[in-house]
Amino acid sequence: MERDRSNNESAGGDGNPLTIGGVVHAKGLGAHAPSSVLVNLDGRCTRFTAVVGVDDEMADRGSVVFKVVADGVEKYVSPVLRGTSAPVPVDVDLTGARTLDLQVADGGDGIGSDHGDWASAKLACAP
């Protein structure tokens, strides 16, 4: 997992800028399937938004599925996205949720080149 960078599979911080569909995103998470990021929301957040897709560094390779899980309940599941797929916007209501789990799963053909980006990822939370 990389913060504000793509996952480049070696040392932390070695990733490239998050890029999906030719658009560079300054913020977000770069992951490799399978992955899971758990966030304690403590019931203070109301919304999660992001743009998801296979990072452009994979060209036409890779296939992933993005899942947003709140308190153990799937709130969003993307279709299988490939290196050639267009970016997909995600907008999930999290009102009252205690935990958030951002998952990137294999698209069904093995995990090679499965670099999934949660680009421009944002939580709307009360102070």
N, CA, C and O atoms as a printed pandas DataFrame, in Angstrom:
     atom_number atom_name residue_name chain_id  residue_number  x_coord  y_coord  z_coord
0              1         N          MET        A               1    0.849   -1.174    0.000
1              2        CA          MET        A               1    0.000    0.000    0.000
2              3         C          MET        A               1    0.891    1.231    0.000
3              4         O          MET        A               1    1.875    1.300    0.736
4              5         N          GLU        A               2    0.545    2.177   -0.812
5              6        CA          GLU        A               2    1.283    3.444   -0.877
6              7         C          GLU        A               2    0.320    4.599   -0.663
7              8         O          GLU        A               2   -0.807    4.576   -1.157
8              9         N          ARG        A               3    0.757    5.589    0.060
9             10        CA          ARG        A               3   -0.041    6.795    0.264
10            11         C          ARG        A               3    0.375    7.835   -0.776
11            12         O          ARG        A               3    1.550    8.188   -0.872
12            13         N          ASP        A               4   -0.586    8.317   -1.547
13            14        CA          ASP        A               4   -0.380    9.346   -2.573
14            15         C          ASP        A               4    0.563    8.912   -3.687
15            16         O          ASP        A               4    1.128    9.755   -4.384
16            17         N          ARG        A               5    0.738    7.603   -3.859
17            18        CA          ARG        A               5    1.595    7.039   -4.915
18            19         C          ARG        A               5    0.979    5.723   -5.385
19            20         O          ARG        A               5    0.175    5.118   -4.676
20            21         N          SER        A               6    1.354    5.291   -6.571
21            22        CA          SER        A               6    0.940    3.967   -7.041
22            23         C          SER        A               6    1.746    2.914   -6.290
23            24         O          SER        A               6    2.778    3.217   -5.692
24            25         N          ASN        A               7    1.267    1.685   -6.327
25            26        CA          ASN        A               7    1.997    0.583   -5.703
26            27         C          ASN        A               7    3.008    0.061   -6.713
27            28         O          ASN        A               7    2.635   -0.416   -7.785
28            29         N          ASN        A               8    4.274    0.153   -6.372
29            30        CA          ASN        A               8    5.315   -0.259   -7.321
30            31         C          ASN        A               8    5.993   -1.550   -6.903
31            32         O          ASN        A               8    7.028   -1.916   -7.460
32            33         N          GLU        A               9    5.414   -2.253   -5.914
33            34        CA          GLU        A               9    5.779   -3.607   -5.508
34            35         C          GLU        A               9    7.101   -3.762   -4.783
35            36         O          GLU        A               9    7.390   -4.864   -4.318
36            37         N          SER        A              10    7.915   -2.741   -4.658
37            38        CA          SER        A              10    9.190   -2.906   -3.974
38            39         C          SER        A              10    9.150   -2.148   -2.652
39            40         O          SER        A              10    8.251   -2.381   -1.844
40            41         N          ALA        A              11   10.075   -1.273   -2.418
41            42        CA          ALA        A              11   10.155   -0.531   -1.160
42            43         C          ALA        A              11    9.050    0.517   -1.061
43            44         O          ALA        A              11    8.556    1.011   -2.074
44            45         N          GLY        A              12    8.670    0.847    0.171
45            46        CA          GLY        A              12    7.690    1.900    0.383
46            47         C          GLY        A              12    8.163    3.211   -0.222
47            48         O          GLY        A              12    9.345    3.544   -0.134
48            49         N          GLY        A              13    7.256    3.954   -0.831
49            50        CA          GLY        A              13    7.599    5.244   -1.418
50            51         C          GLY        A              13    8.168    5.176   -2.812
51            52         O          GLY        A              13    8.550    6.202   -3.373
52            53         N          ASP        A              14    8.235    3.962   -3.397
53            54        CA          ASP        A              14    8.844    3.838   -4.725
54            55         C          ASP        A              14    7.839    3.979   -5.861
55            56         O          ASP        A              14    8.213    3.885   -7.030
56            57         N          GLY        A              15    6.569    4.204   -5.534
57            58        CA          GLY        A              15    5.539    4.291   -6.561
58            59         C          GLY        A              15    5.597    5.579   -7.362
59            60         O          GLY        A              15    6.309    6.523   -7.018
60            61         N          ASN        A              16    4.834    5.586   -8.428
61            62        CA          ASN        A              16    4.706    6.751   -9.299
62            63         C          ASN        A              16    3.480    7.565   -8.873
63            64         O          ASN        A              16    2.712    7.110   -8.025
64            65         N          PRO        A              17    3.284    8.747   -9.439
65            66        CA          PRO        A              17    2.049    9.477   -9.149
66            67         C          PRO        A              17    0.828    8.627   -9.508
67            68         O          PRO        A              17    0.847    7.903  -10.503
68            69         N          LEU        A              18   -0.227    8.714   -8.705
69            70        CA          LEU        A              18   -1.470    7.998   -8.995
70            71         C          LEU        A              18   -2.033    8.518  -10.317
71            72         O          LEU        A              18   -2.319    9.708  -10.446
72            73         N          THR        A              19   -2.190    7.635  -11.290
73            74        CA          THR        A              19   -2.655    8.052  -12.614
74            75         C          THR        A              19   -3.644    7.029  -13.147
75            76         O          THR        A              19   -3.316    5.851  -13.285
76            77         N          ILE        A              20   -4.860    7.484  -13.447
77            78        CA          ILE        A              20   -5.886    6.618  -14.032
78            79         C          ILE        A              20   -6.485    7.351  -15.232
79            80         O          ILE        A              20   -6.904    8.503  -15.123
80            81         N          GLY        A              21   -6.520    6.677  -16.359
81            82        CA          GLY        A              21   -7.094    7.275  -17.559
82            83         C          GLY        A              21   -6.393    8.545  -17.989
83            84         O          GLY        A              21   -7.021    9.447  -18.545
84            85         N          GLY        A              22   -5.090    8.625  -17.734
85            86        CA          GLY        A              22   -4.311    9.791  -18.126
86            87         C          GLY        A              22   -4.404   10.970  -17.178
87            88         O          GLY        A              22   -3.764   11.997  -17.407
88            89         N          VAL        A              23   -5.192   10.843  -16.115
89            90        CA          VAL        A              23   -5.348   11.929  -15.136
90            91         C          VAL        A              23   -4.514   11.609  -13.895
91            92         O          VAL        A              23   -4.642   10.536  -13.305
92            93         N          VAL        A              24   -3.664   12.552  -13.512
93            94        CA          VAL        A              24   -2.825   12.391  -12.320
94            95         C          VAL        A              24   -3.587   12.921  -11.107
95            96         O          VAL        A              24   -4.175   14.002  -11.154
96            97         N          HIS        A              25   -3.568   12.158  -10.035
97            98        CA          HIS        A              25   -4.244   12.524   -8.787
98            99         C          HIS        A              25   -3.189   12.713   -7.698
99           100         O          HIS        A              25   -2.371   11.825   -7.458
100          101         N          ALA        A              26   -3.210   13.863   -7.047
101          102        CA          ALA        A              26   -2.214   14.180   -6.022
102          103         C          ALA        A              26   -2.391   13.356   -4.753
103          104         O          ALA        A              26   -1.416   13.076   -4.056
104          105         N          LYS        A              27   -3.616   12.968   -4.449
105          106        CA          LYS        A              27   -3.910   12.263   -3.201
106          107         C          LYS        A              27   -4.605   10.943   -3.478
107          108         O          LYS        A              27   -5.252   10.762   -4.509
108          109         N          GLY        A              28   -4.454   10.020   -2.525
109          110        CA          GLY        A              28   -5.137    8.738   -2.613
110          111         C          GLY        A              28   -4.256    7.613   -2.127
111          112         O          GLY        A              28   -3.224    7.835   -1.494
112          113         N          LEU        A              29   -4.684    6.387   -2.438
113          114        CA          LEU        A              29   -3.966    5.190   -2.026
114          115         C          LEU        A              29   -3.709    4.314   -3.238
115          116         O          LEU        A              29   -4.599    4.091   -4.059
116          117         N          GLY        A              30   -2.492    3.822   -3.340
117          118        CA          GLY        A              30   -2.138    2.871   -4.387
118          119         C          GLY        A              30   -1.995    1.504   -3.749
119          120         O          GLY        A              30   -1.242    1.342   -2.789
120          121         N          ALA        A              31   -2.709    0.517   -4.272
121          122        CA          ALA        A              31   -2.735   -0.810   -3.661
122          123         C          ALA        A              31   -2.422   -1.891   -4.688
123          124         O          ALA        A              31   -2.439   -1.651   -5.895
124          125         N          HIS        A              32   -2.140   -3.072   -4.184
125          126        CA          HIS        A              32   -1.965   -4.258   -5.025
126          127         C          HIS        A              32   -2.923   -5.305   -4.498
127          128         O          HIS        A              32   -2.968   -5.561   -3.294
128          129         N          ALA        A              33   -3.690   -5.913   -5.389
129          130        CA          ALA        A              33   -4.641   -6.950   -4.960
130          131         C          ALA        A              33   -3.892   -8.194   -4.484
131          132         O          ALA        A              33   -2.867   -8.551   -5.065
132          133         N          PRO        A              34   -4.372   -8.845   -3.461
133          134        CA          PRO        A              34   -5.482   -8.434   -2.611
134          135         C          PRO        A              34   -4.994   -7.489   -1.512
135          136         O          PRO        A              34   -3.891   -7.646   -0.989
136          137         N          SER        A              35   -5.822   -6.516   -1.173
137          138        CA          SER        A              35   -5.461   -5.595   -0.101
138          139         C          SER        A              35   -6.698   -5.139    0.642
139          140         O          SER        A              35   -7.820   -5.224    0.143
140          141         N          SER        A              36   -6.459   -4.649    1.856
141          142        CA          SER        A              36   -7.531   -4.156    2.702
142          143         C          SER        A              36   -6.964   -3.053    3.577
143          144         O          SER        A              36   -5.924   -3.226    4.213
144          145         N          VAL        A              37   -7.654   -1.915    3.608
145          146        CA          VAL        A              37   -7.265   -0.810    4.477
146          147         C          VAL        A              37   -8.430   -0.553    5.430
147          148         O          VAL        A              37   -9.531   -0.208    5.002
148          149         N          LEU        A              38   -8.175   -0.722    6.714
149          150        CA          LEU        A              38   -9.204   -0.513    7.722
150          151         C          LEU        A              38   -9.066    0.881    8.324
151          152         O          LEU        A              38   -7.974    1.307    8.699
152          153         N          VAL        A              39  -10.202    1.588    8.407
153          154        CA          VAL        A              39  -10.212    2.941    8.952
154          155         C          VAL        A              39  -11.266    2.997   10.055
155          156         O          VAL        A              39  -12.412    2.597    9.848
156          157         N          ASN        A              40  -10.869    3.500   11.236
157          158        CA          ASN        A              40  -11.809    3.687   12.326
158          159         C          ASN        A              40  -12.528    5.016   12.122
159          160         O          ASN        A              40  -11.910    6.078   12.200
160          161         N          LEU        A              41  -13.824    4.956   11.863
161          162        CA          LEU        A              41  -14.612    6.170   11.626
162          163         C          LEU        A              41  -15.270    6.681   12.896
163          164         O          LEU        A              41  -15.571    7.870   13.006
164          165         N          ASP        A              42  -15.494    5.799   13.848
165          166        CA          ASP        A              42  -16.117    6.158   15.124
166          167         C          ASP        A              42  -17.453    6.872   14.936
167          168         O          ASP        A              42  -17.845    7.689   15.769
168          169         N          GLY        A              43  -18.154    6.564   13.840
169          170        CA          GLY        A              43  -19.469    7.155   13.593
170          171         C          GLY        A              43  -19.462    8.626   13.211
171          172         O          GLY        A              43  -20.522    9.249   13.151
172          173         N          ARG        A              44  -18.270    9.203   12.947
173          174        CA          ARG        A              44  -18.155   10.647   12.678
174          175         C          ARG        A              44  -18.199   11.019   11.203
175          176         O          ARG        A              44  -18.280   12.201   10.869
176          177         N          CYS        A              45  -18.148   10.036   10.319
177          178        CA          CYS        A              45  -18.059   10.347    8.890
178          179         C          CYS        A              45  -19.361   10.028    8.173
179          180         O          CYS        A              45  -20.080    9.102    8.550
180          181         N          THR        A              46  -19.653   10.797    7.144
181          182        CA          THR        A              46  -20.913   10.625    6.422
182          183         C          THR        A              46  -20.740   10.170    4.975
183          184         O          THR        A              46  -21.690    9.670    4.372
184          185         N          ARG        A              47  -19.541   10.337    4.408
185          186        CA          ARG        A              47  -19.385   10.036    2.994
186          187         C          ARG        A              47  -17.929    9.699    2.663
187          188         O          ARG        A              47  -16.991   10.262    3.227
188          189         N          PHE        A              48  -17.777    8.749    1.716
189          190        CA          PHE        A              48  -16.472    8.429    1.140
190          191         C          PHE        A              48  -16.590    8.594   -0.364
191          192         O          PHE        A              48  -17.515    8.065   -0.981
192          193         N          THR        A              49  -15.652    9.331   -0.957
193          194        CA          THR        A              49  -15.611    9.482   -2.407
194          195         C          THR        A              49  -14.207    9.180   -2.916
195          196         O          THR        A              49  -13.220    9.375   -2.207
196          197         N          ALA        A              50  -14.132    8.708   -4.138
197          198        CA          ALA        A              50  -12.848    8.416   -4.781
198          199         C          ALA        A              50  -13.093    8.194   -6.267
199          200         O          ALA        A              50  -14.232    8.116   -6.728
200          201         N          VAL        A              51  -12.003    8.096   -6.991
201          202        CA          VAL        A              51  -12.007    7.645   -8.376
202          203         C          VAL        A              51  -11.140    6.398   -8.385
203          204         O          VAL        A              51   -9.996    6.439   -7.932
204          205         N          VAL        A              52  -11.671    5.278   -8.897
205          206        CA          VAL        A              52  -10.929    4.026   -8.835
206          207         C          VAL        A              52  -10.602    3.499  -10.224
207          208         O          VAL        A              52  -11.289    3.788  -11.204
208          209         N          GLY        A              53   -9.527    2.715  -10.274
209          210        CA          GLY        A              53   -9.132    2.074  -11.520
210          211         C          GLY        A              53   -7.751    1.464  -11.392
211          212         O          GLY        A              53   -7.065    1.639  -10.385
212          213         N          VAL        A              54   -7.360    0.749  -12.427
213          214        CA          VAL        A              54   -6.009    0.191  -12.505
214          215         C          VAL        A              54   -5.075    1.326  -12.896
215          216         O          VAL        A              54   -5.345    2.063  -13.844
216          217         N          ASP        A              55   -3.980    1.463  -12.166
217          218        CA          ASP        A              55   -3.042    2.548  -12.450
218          219         C          ASP        A              55   -2.491    2.435  -13.872
219          220         O          ASP        A              55   -2.215    1.338  -14.360
220          221         N          ASP        A              56   -2.337    3.579  -14.520
221          222        CA          ASP        A              56   -1.837    3.624  -15.898
222          223         C          ASP        A              56   -0.470    2.969  -16.071
223          224         O          ASP        A              56   -0.116    2.577  -17.183
224          225         N          GLU        A              57    0.306    2.843  -14.991
225          226        CA          GLU        A              57    1.623    2.199  -15.107
226          227         C          GLU        A              57    1.500    0.742  -15.566
227          228         O          GLU        A              57    2.481    0.151  -16.017
228          229         N          MET        A              58    0.304    0.162  -15.455
229          230        CA          MET        A              58    0.088   -1.228  -15.856
230          231         C          MET        A              58   -0.316   -1.349  -17.320
231          232         O          MET        A              58   -0.464   -2.462  -17.825
232          233         N          ALA        A              59   -0.498   -0.226  -18.008
233          234        CA          ALA        A              59   -0.894   -0.204  -19.436
234          235         C          ALA        A              59   -2.166   -1.033  -19.613
235          236         O          ALA        A              59   -3.190   -0.710  -19.010
236          237         N          ASP        A              60   -2.128   -2.097  -20.428
237          238        CA          ASP        A              60   -3.332   -2.895  -20.685
238          239         C          ASP        A              60   -3.401   -4.140  -19.806
239          240         O          ASP        A              60   -4.201   -5.038  -20.069
240          241         N          ARG        A              61   -2.574   -4.203  -18.769
241          242        CA          ARG        A              61   -2.547   -5.370  -17.887
242          243         C          ARG        A              61   -3.325   -5.074  -16.600
243          244         O          ARG        A              61   -3.684   -3.929  -16.324
244          245         N          GLY        A              62   -3.573   -6.120  -15.829
245          246        CA          GLY        A              62   -4.215   -6.001  -14.526
246          247         C          GLY        A              62   -5.723   -6.069  -14.608
247          248         O          GLY        A              62   -6.337   -5.648  -15.588
248          249         N          SER        A              63   -6.310   -6.620  -13.538
249          250        CA          SER        A              63   -7.769   -6.671  -13.411
250          251         C          SER        A              63   -8.104   -6.718  -11.925
251          252         O          SER        A              63   -7.621   -7.588  -11.201
252          253         N          VAL        A              64   -8.926   -5.788  -11.479
253          254        CA          VAL        A              64   -9.236   -5.673  -10.059
254          255         C          VAL        A              64  -10.722   -5.379   -9.836
255          256         O          VAL        A              64  -11.443   -4.959  -10.742
256          257         N          VAL        A              65  -11.145   -5.616   -8.601
257          258        CA          VAL        A              65  -12.484   -5.253   -8.142
258          259         C          VAL        A              65  -12.294   -4.440   -6.867
259          260         O          VAL        A              65  -11.557   -4.848   -5.969
260          261         N          PHE        A              66  -12.953   -3.299   -6.788
261          262        CA          PHE        A              66  -12.888   -2.439   -5.608
262          263         C          PHE        A              66  -14.139   -2.656   -4.764
263          264         O          PHE        A              66  -15.246   -2.760   -5.291
264          265         N          LYS        A              67  -13.947   -2.722   -3.443
265          266        CA          LYS        A              67  -15.067   -2.887   -2.522
266          267         C          LYS        A              67  -14.948   -1.874   -1.396
267          268         O          LYS        A              67  -13.868   -1.655   -0.849
268          269         N          VAL        A              68  -16.080   -1.258   -1.060
269          270        CA          VAL        A              68  -16.171   -0.386    0.100
270          271         C          VAL        A              68  -17.092   -1.094    1.086
271          272         O          VAL        A              68  -18.263   -1.341    0.796
272          273         N          VAL        A              69  -16.542   -1.417    2.259
273          274        CA          VAL        A              69  -17.278   -2.161    3.277
274          275         C          VAL        A              69  -17.356   -1.297    4.530
275          276         O          VAL        A              69  -16.334   -0.828    5.032
276          277         N          ALA        A              70  -18.575   -1.088    5.033
277          278        CA          ALA        A              70  -18.775   -0.302    6.253
278          279         C          ALA        A              70  -19.425   -1.203    7.299
279          280         O          ALA        A              70  -20.486   -1.781    7.060
280          281         N          ASP        A              71  -18.788   -1.317    8.445
281          282        CA          ASP        A              71  -19.298   -2.169    9.528
282          283         C          ASP        A              71  -19.615   -3.580    9.040
283          284         O          ASP        A              71  -20.601   -4.180    9.467
284          285         N          GLY        A              72  -18.775   -4.109    8.145
285          286        CA          GLY        A              72  -18.937   -5.469    7.645
286          287         C          GLY        A              72  -19.947   -5.629    6.523
287          288         O          GLY        A              72  -20.165   -6.745    6.051
288          289         N          VAL        A              73  -20.570   -4.539    6.083
289          290        CA          VAL        A              73  -21.584   -4.586    5.026
290          291         C          VAL        A              73  -21.016   -3.960    3.750
291          292         O          VAL        A              73  -20.526   -2.830    3.774
292          293         N          GLU        A              74  -21.083   -4.699    2.633
293          294        CA          GLU        A              74  -20.621   -4.152    1.358
294          295         C          GLU        A              74  -21.537   -3.017    0.919
295          296         O          GLU        A              74  -22.730   -3.220    0.697
296          297         N          LYS        A              75  -20.969   -1.825    0.796
297          298        CA          LYS        A              75  -21.721   -0.650    0.369
298          299         C          LYS        A              75  -21.505   -0.348   -1.109
299          300         O          LYS        A              75  -22.333    0.298   -1.750
300          301         N          TYR        A              76  -20.376   -0.827   -1.644
301          302        CA          TYR        A              76  -20.063   -0.589   -3.058
302          303         C          TYR        A              76  -19.159   -1.711   -3.532
303          304         O          TYR        A              76  -18.219   -2.102   -2.840
304          305         N          VAL        A              77  -19.455   -2.230   -4.732
305          306        CA          VAL        A              77  -18.587   -3.207   -5.404
306          307         C          VAL        A              77  -18.506   -2.787   -6.861
307          308         O          VAL        A              77  -19.528   -2.664   -7.535
308          309         N          SER        A              78  -17.293   -2.566   -7.345
309          310        CA          SER        A              78  -17.112   -2.168   -8.741
310          311         C          SER        A              78  -17.232   -3.385   -9.653
311          312         O          SER        A              78  -17.123   -4.522   -9.193
312          313         N          PRO        A              79  -17.452   -3.150  -10.926
313          314        CA          PRO        A              79  -17.279   -4.250  -11.880
314          315         C          PRO        A              79  -15.780   -4.564  -11.955
315          316         O          PRO        A              79  -14.965   -3.836  -11.388
316          317         N          VAL        A              80  -15.425   -5.625  -12.639
317          318        CA          VAL        A              80  -14.007   -5.906  -12.871
318          319         C          VAL        A              80  -13.452   -4.778  -13.733
319          320         O          VAL        A              80  -13.952   -4.513  -14.827
320          321         N          LEU        A              81  -12.413   -4.119  -13.229
321          322        CA          LEU        A              81  -11.756   -3.035  -13.966
322          323         C          LEU        A              81  -10.401   -3.531  -14.443
323          324         O          LEU        A              81   -9.672   -4.188  -13.700
324          325         N          ARG        A              82  -10.073   -3.217  -15.669
325          326        CA          ARG        A              82   -8.813   -3.647  -16.283
326          327         C          ARG        A              82   -7.952   -2.427  -16.595
327          328         O          ARG        A              82   -8.395   -1.287  -16.458
328          329         N          GLY        A              83   -6.733   -2.681  -17.009
329          330        CA          GLY        A              83   -5.826   -1.591  -17.347
330          331         C          GLY        A              83   -6.369   -0.686  -18.439
331          332         O          GLY        A              83   -5.968    0.473  -18.541
332          333         N          THR        A              84   -7.271   -1.201  -19.248
333          334        CA          THR        A              84   -7.859   -0.411  -20.335
334          335         C          THR        A              84   -9.207    0.214  -19.961
335          336         O          THR        A              84   -9.808    0.922  -20.770
336          337         N          SER        A              85   -9.682   -0.047  -18.736
337          338        CA          SER        A              85  -10.988    0.480  -18.314
338          339         C          SER        A              85  -10.896    1.959  -17.965
339          340         O          SER        A              85   -9.860    2.447  -17.515
340          341         N          ALA        A              86  -11.999    2.657  -18.182
341          342        CA          ALA        A              86  -12.090    4.064  -17.783
342          343         C          ALA        A              86  -12.164    4.162  -16.260
343          344         O          ALA        A              86  -12.628    3.232  -15.601
344          345         N          PRO        A              87  -11.711    5.281  -15.701
345          346        CA          PRO        A              87  -11.837    5.497  -14.266
346          347         C          PRO        A              87  -13.313    5.479  -13.852
347          348         O          PRO        A              87  -14.190    5.855  -14.629
348          349         N          VAL        A              88  -13.572    5.037  -12.617
349          350        CA          VAL        A              88  -14.943    4.933  -12.117
350          351         C          VAL        A              88  -15.072    5.770  -10.838
351          352         O          VAL        A              88  -14.296    5.586   -9.900
352          353         N          PRO        A              89  -16.045    6.689  -10.794
353          354        CA          PRO        A              89  -16.265    7.452   -9.566
354          355         C          PRO        A              89  -16.984    6.596   -8.520
355          356         O          PRO        A              89  -17.850    5.785   -8.850
356          357         N          VAL        A              90  -16.608    6.791   -7.257
357          358        CA          VAL        A              90  -17.226    6.087   -6.132
358          359         C          VAL        A              90  -17.750    7.137   -5.167
359          360         O          VAL        A              90  -17.050    8.096   -4.842
360          361         N          ASP        A              91  -18.985    6.956   -4.708
361          362        CA          ASP        A              91  -19.597    7.872   -3.750
362          363         C          ASP        A              91  -20.473    7.026   -2.830
363          364         O          ASP        A              91  -21.509    6.512   -3.251
364          365         N          VAL        A              92  -20.051    6.882   -1.570
365          366        CA          VAL        A              92  -20.716    5.967   -0.644
366          367         C          VAL        A              92  -21.149    6.704    0.618
367          368         O          VAL        A              92  -20.367    7.440    1.221
368          369         N          ASP        A              93  -22.395    6.499    1.006
369          370        CA          ASP        A              93  -22.926    7.044    2.254
370          371         C          ASP        A              93  -22.406    6.199    3.419
371          372         O          ASP        A              93  -22.591    4.982    3.435
372          373         N          LEU        A              94  -21.763    6.837    4.383
373          374        CA          LEU        A              94  -21.204    6.148    5.551
374          375         C          LEU        A              94  -21.857    6.597    6.855
375          376         O          LEU        A              94  -21.337    6.309    7.933
376          377         N          THR        A              95  -22.968    7.287    6.777
377          378        CA          THR        A              95  -23.599    7.841    7.966
378          379         C          THR        A              95  -23.736    6.786    9.061
379          380         O          THR        A              95  -24.350    5.738    8.861
380          381         N          GLY        A              96  -23.154    7.082   10.216
381          382        CA          GLY        A              96  -23.240    6.209   11.378
382          383         C          GLY        A              96  -22.258    5.056   11.415
383          384         O          GLY        A              96  -22.178    4.359   12.426
384          385         N          ALA        A              97  -21.515    4.833   10.353
385          386        CA          ALA        A              97  -20.587    3.689   10.314
386          387         C          ALA        A              97  -19.446    3.875   11.308
387          388         O          ALA        A              97  -18.942    4.983   11.495
388          389         N          ARG        A              98  -19.056    2.791   11.932
389          390        CA          ARG        A              98  -17.945    2.797   12.886
390          391         C          ARG        A              98  -16.616    2.459   12.203
391          392         O          ARG        A              98  -15.568    2.981   12.583
392          393         N          THR        A              99  -16.666    1.584   11.195
393          394        CA          THR        A              99  -15.440    1.173   10.502
394          395         C          THR        A              99  -15.635    1.207    8.986
395          396         O          THR        A              99  -16.739    1.020    8.476
396          397         N          LEU        A             100  -14.546    1.447    8.299
397          398        CA          LEU        A             100  -14.509    1.454    6.837
398          399         C          LEU        A             100  -13.388    0.527    6.408
399          400         O          LEU        A             100  -12.279    0.600    6.937
400          401         N          ASP        A             101  -13.674   -0.348    5.447
401          402        CA          ASP        A             101  -12.680   -1.265    4.909
402          403         C          ASP        A             101  -12.639   -1.064    3.400
403          404         O          ASP        A             101  -13.605   -1.369    2.701
404          405         N          LEU        A             102  -11.519   -0.552    2.901
405          406        CA          LEU        A             102  -11.324   -0.346    1.457
406          407         C          LEU        A             102  -10.556   -1.549    0.931
407          408         O          LEU        A             102   -9.402   -1.765    1.300
408          409         N          GLN        A             103  -11.191   -2.325    0.077
409          410        CA          GLN        A             103  -10.598   -3.571   -0.411
410          411         C          GLN        A             103  -10.357   -3.518   -1.915
411          412         O          GLN        A             103  -11.165   -2.984   -2.675
412          413         N          VAL        A             104   -9.229   -4.082   -2.323
413          414        CA          VAL        A             104   -8.951   -4.292   -3.740
414          415         C          VAL        A             104   -8.760   -5.792   -3.906
415          416         O          VAL        A             104   -7.873   -6.384   -3.292
416          417         N          ALA        A             105   -9.599   -6.407   -4.743
417          418        CA          ALA        A             105   -9.557   -7.853   -4.967
418          419         C          ALA        A             105   -9.110   -8.151   -6.390
419          420         O          ALA        A             105   -9.205   -7.305   -7.279
420          421         N          ASP        A             106   -8.627   -9.358   -6.585
421          422        CA          ASP        A             106   -8.237   -9.850   -7.899
422          423         C          ASP        A             106   -9.468   -9.895   -8.801
423          424         O          ASP        A             106  -10.566  -10.212   -8.344
424          425         N          GLY        A             107   -9.283   -9.580  -10.068
425          426        CA          GLY        A             107  -10.374   -9.592  -11.034
426          427         C          GLY        A             107  -10.691  -10.962  -11.594
427          428         O          GLY        A             107  -11.512  -11.082  -12.504
428          429         N          GLY        A             108  -10.051  -12.012  -11.062
429          430        CA          GLY        A             108  -10.387  -13.370  -11.472
430          431         C          GLY        A             108   -9.358  -14.084  -12.316
431          432         O          GLY        A             108   -9.557  -15.239  -12.695
432          433         N          ASP        A             109   -8.243  -13.404  -12.621
433          434        CA          ASP        A             109   -7.238  -14.039  -13.476
434          435         C          ASP        A             109   -5.845  -14.007  -12.852
435          436         O          ASP        A             109   -4.844  -13.975  -13.568
436          437         N          GLY        A             110   -5.779  -14.016  -11.541
437          438        CA          GLY        A             110   -4.493  -13.938  -10.849
438          439         C          GLY        A             110   -4.166  -12.499  -10.514
439          440         O          GLY        A             110   -4.790  -11.572  -11.030
440          441         N          ILE        A             111   -3.166  -12.314   -9.634
441          442        CA          ILE        A             111   -2.887  -10.977   -9.125
442          443         C          ILE        A             111   -1.779  -10.233   -9.866
443          444         O          ILE        A             111   -1.414   -9.128   -9.465
444          445         N          GLY        A             112   -1.241  -10.807  -10.927
445          446        CA          GLY        A             112   -0.206  -10.125  -11.684
446          447         C          GLY        A             112   -0.692   -8.788  -12.227
447          448         O          GLY        A             112   -1.746   -8.718  -12.859
448          449         N          SER        A             113    0.064   -7.739  -11.985
449          450        CA          SER        A             113   -0.215   -6.386  -12.492
450          451         C          SER        A             113   -1.480   -5.757  -11.909
451          452         O          SER        A             113   -1.996   -4.792  -12.474
452          453         N          ASP        A             114   -1.988   -6.277  -10.799
453          454        CA          ASP        A             114   -3.230   -5.766  -10.200
454          455         C          ASP        A             114   -2.959   -4.569   -9.292
455          456         O          ASP        A             114   -3.099   -4.659   -8.072
456          457         N          HIS        A             115   -2.570   -3.453   -9.897
457          458        CA          HIS        A             115   -2.300   -2.205   -9.180
458          459         C          HIS        A             115   -3.553   -1.340   -9.205
459          460         O          HIS        A             115   -3.835   -0.681  -10.206
460          461         N          GLY        A             116   -4.298   -1.341   -8.114
461          462        CA          GLY        A             116   -5.537   -0.573   -8.034
462          463         C          GLY        A             116   -5.350    0.716   -7.265
463          464         O          GLY        A             116   -4.735    0.727   -6.199
464          465         N          ASP        A             117   -5.877    1.799   -7.802
465          466        CA          ASP        A             117   -5.763    3.112   -7.158
466          467         C          ASP        A             117   -7.104    3.571   -6.602
467          468         O          ASP        A             117   -8.131    3.504   -7.277
468          469         N          TRP        A             118   -7.071    4.043   -5.346
469          470        CA          TRP        A             118   -8.168    4.798   -4.746
470          471         C          TRP        A             118   -7.748    6.262   -4.897
471          472         O          TRP        A             118   -7.259    6.871   -3.946
472          473         N          ALA        A             119   -7.936    6.809   -6.063
473          474        CA          ALA        A             119   -7.440    8.154   -6.369
474          475         C          ALA        A             119   -8.405    9.223   -5.843
475          476         O          ALA        A             119   -9.619    9.025   -5.814
476          477         N          SER        A             120   -7.836   10.353   -5.432
477          478        CA          SER        A             120   -8.605   11.474   -4.889
478          479         C          SER        A             120   -9.581   11.007   -3.802
479          480         O          SER        A             120  -10.697   11.514   -3.697
480          481         N          ALA        A             121   -9.146   10.046   -3.006
481          482        CA          ALA        A             121   -9.976    9.482   -1.936
482          483         C          ALA        A             121  -10.200   10.535   -0.842
483          484         O          ALA        A             121   -9.263   11.188   -0.384
484          485         N          LYS        A             122  -11.479   10.681   -0.436
485          486        CA          LYS        A             122  -11.824   11.670    0.588
486          487         C          LYS        A             122  -12.899   11.138    1.512
487          488         O          LYS        A             122  -13.824   10.449    1.081
488          489         N          LEU        A             123  -12.769   11.464    2.779
489          490        CA          LEU        A             123  -13.807   11.202    3.777
490          491         C          LEU        A             123  -14.397   12.531    4.223
491          492         O          LEU        A             123  -13.657   13.476    4.496
492          493         N          ALA        A             124  -15.712   12.613    4.300
493          494        CA          ALA        A             124  -16.376   13.782    4.870
494          495         C          ALA        A             124  -16.735   13.411    6.302
495          496         O          ALA        A             124  -17.562   12.529    6.532
496          497         N          CYS        A             125  -16.109   14.092    7.270
497          498        CA          CYS        A             125  -16.269   13.749    8.685
498          499         C          CYS        A             125  -16.498   14.993    9.519
499          500         O          CYS        A             125  -16.070   16.090    9.163
500          501         N          ALA        A             126  -17.179   14.801   10.635
501          502        CA          ALA        A             126  -17.350   15.878   11.612
502          503         C          ALA        A             126  -16.052   16.037   12.393
503          504         O          ALA        A             126  -15.325   15.062   12.590
504          505         N          PRO        A             127  -15.751   17.261   12.842
505          506        CA          PRO        A             127  -14.504   17.468   13.607
506          507         C          PRO        A             127  -14.508   16.729   14.929
507          508         O          PRO        A             127  -13.536   16.804   15.681
